[in-house]
Amino acid sequence: MAGYENGAEQPSCPELELPELLLTDAIRELHSEIENQWDSLRLSAFQTAAGRALWKHVVNDPLADILAGETYLRRLHEKMKNDHMSNAREVSGVILAVRTLWFDSKIEAGIASFRNGETQVVLLGAGMDARAYRLSCLKDSEVFEVDFNDVLQVKTTLIEEAWEHKYSQLIVKSVTRVAADIREEDWLEKLKQSGYKPERNTVWVLEGILYYLSPSHAMKVLNVIADICDHTNTVLLADFMNKSSTMLSNSSFQFYSDWPDHLLPSLGFSNVKLSQIGDPDANFGLINDDPLNLFNKLRSLPRTLQINPEDGTPCRRLYLVQASSSPIQVLL
Ligand SMILES: C[S@@+](CC[C@H](N)C(=O)[O-])C[C@H]1O[C@@H](n2cnc3c(N)ncnc32)[C@H](O)[C@@H]1O
């Protein structure tokens, strides 16, 4: 059977080419210090950046290599090479590529839906997200990146280095980094103190973050956002794992929802739409229609199933969910 089955025209895995800047002593030392000292929660930011870097034929992210660092790039590249050699149907990183493109397209649609007024985009658990430097649809938006202080400091240092070497330029009206732990009560206050305005049109981006939180913290964050929605036009974009996805051994995933499309309306969001990897709006030519492709198999099974009855494998799903809300209209 022809090898590469997830749809992308890639007969073989391209060699890994590292940008010169990544090989300088300063950047190497910074990355190696982080890798030795940080916990897996913070380090997850480098894994997702590596995914964007190695799927650069579909994801435009010129900063991703620098932000990810050599170790994570080599690690993912090795996996992708093995997948190519074994003619795997799903190549490592494809979920990240689809997820990134889905969020990109929904952020653009969300901003367009506001029609007028100034817009804000808030990235919770922003990690090494470089949308402020790569998405032209954000050119008139104020972007807020919320993450732990040490993560944001390293990101700033890496971006300044990239800036000096002309790897990047800011696209957005402004980008503000907000050091906050979203498990704490004060994160919204910190966001406001940094210039976020609750009454302004806002796109909330919760990409790769909710399942790292405990159920009570995740619900608290969603409720905080839902409460603000009463005051303004809001678009919420988030990915949710189902229960089986959080049951991997050694998993640090906590929060899951098998029915985020029921959960969000119960919190006050409307126009909720759920997509799975491979659906028409979550495909991007990366998942072909081979019924044996893992994502197609999952899409064909009822969502109530946690175990595939045909082969006994867990149905691990990632749901991509959009919702919106408008200010409450008081009818007199
Ligand atoms: C998997 S990464 C995703 C980063 C980015 N959204 C992306 O998709 O590339 C998760 C990020 O969430 C951040 N994070 C996890 N728990 C957090 C918390 N309680 N408060 C703030 N940030 C958190 C981590 O530091 C990390 O940068």
The ligand as an SDF file (V2000), in Angstrom:
LIG
                    3D

 27 29  0  0  0  0  0  0  0  0999 V2000
    0.7910   22.5230   25.7240 C   0  0  0  0  0  0  0  0  0  0  0  0
    1.3380   24.1400   26.0550 S   0  0  0  0  0  0  0  0  0  0  0  0
    0.3350   25.0080   24.8700 C   0  0  0  0  0  0  0  0  0  0  0  0
    0.9380   26.3290   24.5060 C   0  0  0  0  0  0  0  0  0  0  0  0
    0.2260   27.0400   23.3750 C   0  0  0  0  0  0  0  0  0  0  0  0
   -1.1210   27.3570   23.6940 N   0  0  0  0  0  0  0  0  0  0  0  0
    0.3020   26.2060   22.1260 C   0  0  0  0  0  0  0  0  0  0  0  0
   -0.7230   25.6500   21.7070 O   0  0  0  0  0  0  0  0  0  0  0  0
    1.3930   26.1050   21.5850 O   0  0  0  0  0  0  0  0  0  0  0  0
    0.5460   24.5510   27.6120 C   0  0  0  0  0  0  0  0  0  0  0  0
    0.9410   25.9090   28.1250 C   0  0  0  0  0  0  0  0  0  0  0  0
    0.0680   26.2350   29.2080 O   0  0  0  0  0  0  0  0  0  0  0  0
    0.8190   26.8310   30.2280 C   0  0  0  0  0  0  0  0  0  0  0  0
    0.1100   26.6020   31.4870 N   0  0  0  0  0  0  0  0  0  0  0  0
   -0.2020   25.4160   32.0550 C   0  0  0  0  0  0  0  0  0  0  0  0
   -0.8400   25.6040   33.2180 N   0  0  0  0  0  0  0  0  0  0  0  0
   -0.9520   26.9400   33.3830 C   0  0  0  0  0  0  0  0  0  0  0  0
   -1.5070   27.7630   34.4020 C   0  0  0  0  0  0  0  0  0  0  0  0
   -2.0620   27.2070   35.4830 N   0  0  0  0  0  0  0  0  0  0  0  0
   -1.4510   29.0990   34.2600 N   0  0  0  0  0  0  0  0  0  0  0  0
   -0.8590   29.6500   33.1790 C   0  0  0  0  0  0  0  0  0  0  0  0
   -0.3130   28.9190   32.1720 N   0  0  0  0  0  0  0  0  0  0  0  0
   -0.3480   27.5810   32.2720 C   0  0  0  0  0  0  0  0  0  0  0  0
    2.1660   26.1180   30.1780 C   0  0  0  0  0  0  0  0  0  0  0  0
    3.1810   26.8590   30.8130 O   0  0  0  0  0  0  0  0  0  0  0  0
    2.3590   25.9930   28.6790 C   0  0  0  0  0  0  0  0  0  0  0  0
    3.0050   27.1130   28.1520 O   0  0  0  0  0  0  0  0  0  0  0  0
  1  2  1  0
  2  3  1  0
  2 10  1  0
  3  4  1  0
  4  5  1  0
  5  6  1  0
  5  7  1  0
  7  8  2  0
  7  9  1  0
 10 11  1  0
 11 12  1  0
 11 26  1  0
 12 13  1  0
 13 14  1  0
 13 24  1  0
 14 15  1  0
 14 23  1  0
 15 16  2  0
 16 17  1  0
 17 18  1  0
 17 23  2  0
 18 19  1  0
 18 20  2  0
 20 21  1  0
 21 22  2  0
 22 23  1  0
 24 25  1  0
 24 26  1  0
 26 27  1  0
M  CHG  2   2   1   9  -1
M  END
$$$$
